[in-house]
Amino acid sequence: MDDRSLDRWLVARDRLVLVSRTPVEHIDDTWLKAARWSVREQGSGTRSTFEETLRQRGIDPHALDIALTLPSNESVRIAVETGAGVAALPELVVARAMRTGALHALPFELAARPFFGLPRWGEGVIPVAQALWWIDIALSLGCGVLIPYLMFTRQEHRIDQMTAVWLLPVAAAEVAAVSGGLLAPHLADAQAQFVTLIASYVLWAYSVPVAFAILTILVLRMALHKLPHASMAASSWLALGPIGTGALGLLILGTEAPSILAAQDMASAGLVAAGIGVIAGTLLWGFGLWWLLLASLITIRYFRAGVPFNLGWWSYTFPLGVYTVATLKLGELYGLGFFSGLGTLLMLTPLWLPCGRLISTRNLPRLVQVWREAVSKPCATQAGNHRHPPQPPLPLNSQPARQCRHGVCCQRMDTDRQPTDPGDSP
């Protein structure tokens, strides 16, 4: 790590402490040279940091009286606890021994030991990421147009059957726009940065207005036909995805626009883009806050009535995740603790929401069974968590296939179940 040509970044620091079995009131250079030392092997970060401190005091590390050279901090600590001299060790290693009195911290300041991270591939991965991003663009553009086209020409839909799932095809392009904003500053060529930035803005406009049009229809659908079935409870959060991603895209693109556009003699346009990014991103975030509160109330209503677990619960994580990142980005740009604190709270929400649901409904004893059913038969939750073991399929001419609420045949139900079984769907 002493090679400055390495591409590295500082991860953390750990303070070193000079310790011995017995306390010492005063330490000077003479004492350091006369003491007996237990040290780490050459090349370790602990020893390198300690020796650097000695050199700064004008002491040659080779002049020390080294009694033991050991391969780990724990072995050095144990040696010093048994009386094998003095050692410089990380505070985390000796904290417990100092609390119990087995070791004593000596009055001598040592430098903090740095921890560095090294990239696995370095800058060589950037061309790969750039190529994958352009592939992502092609897929996003295709999803955003072809799937709606097939909905218009090949499928039958009614507004009472509409859910927020309709947003998923068009939201792909704005996700690619956010990725472009993250990728652009790492490109070496200024022209490539410029093209990536402009393409990202186009992707944002390709997706967000269409998503808002769908959201308008979705609000009308819920006003006219109330909430969807309980099996689609988690879909109420999907609307937060395009809103949060749209806000995050403007914030990230606006952050990178000034430097990228300045290289194209468009510095004034870059400043405008930065301002629009912050203001428009804040406005979208405010709209997302409305939907966040609405989705929370809808979820509470569903949970009070009882919601069976299904794989659709992933909808609690991604939309809330992108909205959380947008919240944290606003906290970074504005420097306001409100956004940072709320972002931290939202970051923890996907963890306790499903867990709270499972605990509150006393489902923990059946968690493994429910998970296996959800993985093997995703639509099986439409029939509830039935108490009867599943029966072998009957011949086609004696029992019609049971249809789930999505119209997809996912399983054949028991013929001996009673209509009053709590697990039966209404």
C-alpha positions in Angstrom: 0.0 0.0 0.0 3.0 2.3 0.1 3.0 2.4 -3.7 1.3 5.7 -4.5 0.6 4.6 -8.1 -2.1 2.2 -6.8 -5.7 3.3 -7.3 -6.9 3.1 -3.7 -9.3 4.9 -1.4 -9.4 5.3 2.4 -12.0 3.1 4.0 -11.4 3.6 7.8 -8.8 4.4 10.5 -8.0 2.5 13.6 -6.0 4.2 16.4 -2.9 2.5 17.7 -2.2 2.3 21.4 1.1 1.6 23.2 0.4 -1.0 25.9 2.3 -3.0 28.5 1.5 -5.3 31.4 2.5 -2.6 34.0 1.7 1.1 33.9 4.3 3.7 33.0 4.0 7.4 34.0 6.5 9.0 31.6 7.9 8.0 28.2 10.6 9.7 26.2 13.0 8.7 23.4 15.4 7.1 25.8 12.7 4.9 27.3 11.5 3.8 23.8 15.0 2.7 22.9 15.6 0.8 26.1 12.2 -1.0 26.2 11.8 -4.6 25.1 9.3 -4.9 22.3 6.9 -7.5 20.9 6.0 -6.5 17.3 4.2 -7.7 14.2 6.0 -9.1 11.2 7.5 -6.8 8.6 5.0 -5.6 6.1 2.0 -5.5 8.4 0.0 -2.3 8.6 0.4 -2.2 12.4 4.1 -2.3 12.3 4.4 0.1 9.4 2.3 2.7 11.2 4.3 2.3 14.4 7.7 2.5 12.6 6.5 5.7 10.8 5.8 7.3 14.1 9.3 6.4 15.4 10.9 7.9 12.3 9.0 11.1 12.8 10.6 11.3 16.3 14.1 10.7 14.8 14.3 7.1 16.1 15.6 4.3 13.9 13.1 1.3 14.2 16.0 -1.1 13.8 17.6 0.3 17.0 14.7 -1.1 19.1 15.2 -4.1 21.4 12.8 -6.5 19.7 12.1 -9.6 21.8 9.4 -11.2 19.7 8.1 -10.9 16.2 4.7 -12.5 15.8 2.2 -13.0 12.9 -1.0 -11.5 14.4 -2.2 -8.8 16.7 -3.8 -11.3 19.0 -0.6 -13.2 19.5 1.2 -10.0 20.2 -1.5 -9.0 22.8 -1.2 -12.4 24.5 2.6 -12.1 24.6 2.4 -8.6 26.3 -0.2 -9.9 28.8 2.3 -12.5 29.9 5.0 -9.9 30.4 6.9 -10.0 27.0 7.6 -6.3 26.8 5.7 -3.5 25.2 3.7 -3.4 22.0 1.9 -1.0 19.7 -1.5 -2.5 18.9 -4.9 -1.4 17.5 -7.3 0.0 20.1 -9.9 -2.5 19.0 -7.6 -5.4 19.8 -6.6 -4.3 23.3 -9.8 -2.5 24.5 -11.2 -5.5 26.5 -7.8 -6.2 28.0 -7.5 -2.6 29.1 -10.9 -2.7 30.7 -10.1 -5.7 32.7 -6.7 -4.4 33.8 -4.7 -7.1 32.0 -3.0 -4.3 29.9 -2.3 -0.6 30.5 -2.3 2.2 27.9 0.9 4.1 28.1 1.1 7.9 27.7 2.4 8.0 24.1 0.5 9.2 21.0 0.6 7.0 18.0 -0.7 7.6 14.5 -4.0 6.0 13.3 -3.7 2.9 11.2 -5.4 3.5 7.8 -7.4 0.9 5.9 -7.4 1.2 2.1 -9.6 -0.4 -0.5 -8.4 -1.5 -3.9 -10.5 -1.9 -7.0 -10.7 -5.4 -8.3 -10.6 -4.4 -12.0 -9.8 -0.7 -11.8 -10.6 1.5 -14.8 -10.6 -1.5 -17.1 -14.2 -2.3 -16.2 -15.4 1.1 -17.4 -15.6 0.1 -21.2 -17.5 -3.0 -20.1 -19.9 -0.9 -18.1 -20.3 1.5 -21.0 -21.1 -1.3 -23.4 -23.6 -2.9 -21.0 -25.3 0.5 -20.5 -25.9 0.9 -24.2 -27.4 -2.7 -24.3 -29.6 -1.6 -21.3 -30.7 1.4 -23.3 -31.8 -0.8 -26.2 -33.7 -3.2 -23.9 -35.3 -0.2 -22.0 -36.5 1.4 -25.2 -37.9 -1.9 -26.4 -39.8 -2.6 -23.2 -41.1 1.0 -23.0 -42.8 0.7 -26.5 -43.3 -2.9 -27.4 -45.1 -4.0 -24.2 -47.6 -1.2 -24.3 -48.1 -1.9 -28.0 -48.9 -5.5 -27.3 -51.3 -4.4 -24.6 -53.0 -2.2 -27.1 -53.2 -4.7 -29.9 -53.0 -8.3 -28.5 -54.6 -8.2 -25.0 -57.9 -7.3 -23.4 -57.9 -4.9 -20.5 -60.4 -3.1 -18.3 -59.8 -0.2 -16.1 -61.1 -2.1 -13.0 -58.4 -4.7 -13.6 -55.6 -2.1 -13.8 -52.8 -2.1 -11.2 -49.5 -0.3 -10.8 -47.8 -3.2 -12.6 -48.6 -1.2 -15.8 -45.8 1.1 -14.8 -43.0 -1.5 -14.9 -42.3 -1.5 -18.7 -42.0 2.3 -19.0 -40.0 2.7 -15.8 -37.0 0.8 -17.3 -35.8 3.8 -19.3 -35.5 6.2 -16.4 -33.5 3.6 -14.4 -31.1 3.6 -17.4 -31.0 7.4 -17.2 -29.9 7.2 -13.6 -27.3 4.7 -14.5 -26.0 7.0 -17.2 -25.7 9.8 -14.8 -23.5 7.6 -12.5 -21.5 6.3 -15.4 -20.7 9.6 -17.2 -18.1 11.1 -14.9 -16.0 8.0 -15.0 -15.6 8.1 -18.8 -12.2 9.4 -19.9 -13.4 11.0 -23.2 -15.2 14.4 -22.8 -17.3 13.7 -25.9 -18.4 10.3 -24.5 -19.4 12.0 -21.3 -21.5 14.5 -23.2 -23.2 11.9 -25.3 -24.0 9.8 -22.2 -25.4 12.8 -20.4 -27.7 13.8 -23.3 -28.8 10.2 -23.8 -29.7 10.0 -20.1 -31.8 13.1 -20.3 -33.6 11.7 -23.4 -34.2 8.4 -21.5 -35.6 10.4 -18.6 -38.1 12.2 -20.8 -38.9 8.9 -22.6 -40.1 7.4 -19.4 -41.2 9.8 -16.7 -44.1 11.6 -18.6 -45.6 8.3 -19.7 -45.3 7.0 -16.1 -47.2 10.1 -14.9 -49.9 9.5 -17.5 -50.3 6.0 -16.2 -50.4 7.2 -12.6 -53.2 9.6 -13.5 -55.3 6.7 -14.8 -54.3 4.6 -11.8 -55.7 7.2 -9.4 -58.9 7.3 -11.4 -59.2 3.5 -11.3 -58.8 3.5 -7.5 -61.4 6.3 -7.1 -63.9 4.4 -9.2 -63.2 0.8 -8.4 -61.6 1.0 -5.0 -58.5 -1.0 -4.0 -57.3 -4.1 -5.9 -57.5 -7.6 -4.4 -55.4 -8.3 -1.2 -53.0 -10.4 -3.3 -52.0 -7.2 -5.0 -51.6 -5.2 -1.8 -47.9 -4.6 -2.4 -48.5 -3.1 -5.8 -49.6 0.1 -4.2 -45.9 0.9 -3.6 -44.9 0.4 -7.2 -46.1 3.9 -8.1 -43.3 5.3 -5.8 -40.7 3.7 -8.1 -41.0 6.0 -11.2 -41.5 9.0 -8.9 -38.4 8.3 -6.9 -36.3 7.3 -9.9 -37.4 10.4 -11.7 -36.4 12.6 -8.9 -33.1 10.8 -8.4 -32.3 11.0 -12.1 -32.7 14.8 -12.2 -30.6 15.2 -9.1 -27.7 13.0 -10.4 -27.8 14.4 -13.9 -28.0 17.9 -12.6 -24.9 17.3 -10.4 -22.8 16.1 -13.3 -24.1 18.5 -15.9 -22.0 21.6 -15.0 -18.6 19.9 -15.5 -19.6 17.9 -18.5 -21.3 20.8 -20.4 -18.5 23.2 -19.5 -16.1 21.0 -21.4 -18.4 21.6 -24.5 -18.4 25.4 -24.0 -21.9 25.2 -22.5 -21.1 26.2 -19.0 -24.3 28.4 -18.6 -26.4 25.4 -19.7 -24.7 23.3 -17.1 -25.6 25.7 -14.4 -29.2 25.8 -15.6 -29.4 22.0 -15.6 -28.0 21.9 -12.1 -30.6 24.3 -10.8 -33.4 22.6 -12.6 -32.2 19.2 -11.3 -32.4 20.4 -7.7 -35.7 22.2 -7.9 -37.5 19.7 -10.1 -36.1 16.8 -8.1 -37.4 18.4 -4.9 -40.9 18.8 -6.6 -41.0 15.2 -7.6 -39.8 14.1 -4.2 -42.8 16.1 -2.7 -45.2 14.3 -5.0 -43.6 11.0 -4.0 -44.2 11.9 -0.3 -47.9 12.2 -1.1 -47.8 8.7 -2.6 -45.7 7.4 0.2 -48.3 8.4 2.8 -51.1 7.1 0.7 -49.4 3.7 0.1 -48.7 3.5 3.9 -52.4 4.0 4.7 -53.4 1.5 2.0 -50.9 -1.1 3.4 -52.2 -0.6 6.9 -55.8 -1.3 5.7 -54.7 -4.4 3.9 -52.7 -5.7 6.8 -55.5 -5.2 9.2 -57.8 -7.3 7.0 -55.1 -10.0 6.6 -52.7 -10.3 3.6 -51.2 -13.7 2.7 -47.5 -13.7 1.9 -46.6 -13.9 -1.8 -43.6 -13.1 -4.0 -45.2 -9.8 -4.9 -43.9 -8.5 -1.6 -40.7 -7.5 -3.5 -42.7 -4.4 -4.3 -42.1 -3.1 -0.8 -38.3 -2.9 -1.5 -37.3 -1.5 -4.8 -39.7 1.5 -5.1 -39.1 2.5 -1.5 -35.4 2.0 -2.1 -35.1 4.4 -5.0 -37.2 7.0 -3.1 -34.9 6.5 -0.2 -31.8 7.2 -2.3 -33.4 10.3 -3.7 -34.1 11.4 -0.2 -30.5 10.9 0.9 -29.3 12.7 -2.3 -31.4 15.7 -1.3 -29.9 15.6 2.2 -26.5 15.7 0.6 -27.3 18.6 -1.7 -29.2 20.7 0.7 -27.2 19.8 3.8 -30.4 19.4 5.8 -30.6 16.8 8.5 -34.3 16.3 7.9 -33.7 14.6 4.5 -30.7 12.6 5.9 -32.7 11.4 8.9 -35.8 10.5 6.9 -33.7 8.7 4.4 -32.1 6.6 7.1 -35.6 5.8 8.5 -36.9 4.8 5.1 -33.8 2.7 4.5 -34.7 0.6 7.5 -38.4 0.4 6.6 -38.2 -2.6 4.1 -36.5 -4.6 6.8 -39.1 -4.3 9.6 -42.3 -4.0 7.4 -42.4 -7.7 6.3 -41.0 -8.9 9.6 -43.6 -6.9 11.5 -46.3 -8.4 9.3 -45.2 -11.9 10.0 -44.9 -11.4 13.7 -48.1 -9.5 14.1 -50.1 -12.3 12.4 -48.4 -15.0 14.3 -47.1 -16.6 11.2 -43.6 -17.4 12.4 -44.3 -21.2 13.0 -45.5 -21.5 9.4 -42.9 -19.2 7.8 -40.9 -22.0 6.2 -44.0 -23.7 4.8 -45.4 -20.4 3.4 -42.1 -19.6 1.8 -41.8 -23.0 0.1 -45.4 -22.7 -1.2 -44.7 -19.2 -2.5 -41.6 -20.3 -4.4 -43.0 -23.5 -5.8 -46.5 -22.1 -6.6 -46.4 -18.3 -6.8 -50.2 -18.1 -7.3 -51.0 -20.5 -4.5 -51.6 -17.7 -2.1 -54.8 -16.9 -3.9 -56.3 -19.9 -2.0 -54.9 -18.8 1.3 -52.8 -20.8 3.8 -55.1 -23.8 3.8 -54.9 -26.3 6.6 -55.4 -29.4 4.4 -52.4 -31.0 2.7 -52.6 -30.8 -1.1 -54.1 -33.8 -2.9 -52.8 -35.4 -6.1 -54.3 -33.9 -9.3 -57.5 -35.4 -10.5 -58.1 -36.4 -14.1 -59.1 -33.6 -16.3 -62.5 -35.0 -17.0 -63.5 -35.2 -13.3 -62.3 -31.8 -11.9 -61.9 -28.5 -13.7 -58.7 -26.6 -13.1 -58.8 -24.1 -10.4 -58.1 -20.6 -11.7 -56.3 -18.0 -9.7 -57.5 -14.4 -9.6 -54.9 -13.5 -12.3 -56.5 -15.9 -14.7 -53.5 -18.3 -14.7 -54.0 -21.9 -13.7 -51.5 -22.5 -11.0 -52.8 -25.5 -9.1 -55.6 -28.0 -8.7 -57.3 -27.6 -5.3 -58.7 -30.3 -3.1 -62.2 -31.7 -3.8 -63.0 -32.4 -0.2 -62.5 -28.9 1.1 -65.6 -27.2 2.6 -66.7 -23.8 1.5 -66.4 -22.6 5.1 -62.7 -23.4 5.3 -61.0 -20.1 6.4 -58.4 -20.7 3.7 -60.9 -20.5 0.9 -61.0 -17.3 -1.2 -64.4 -15.5 -1.2 
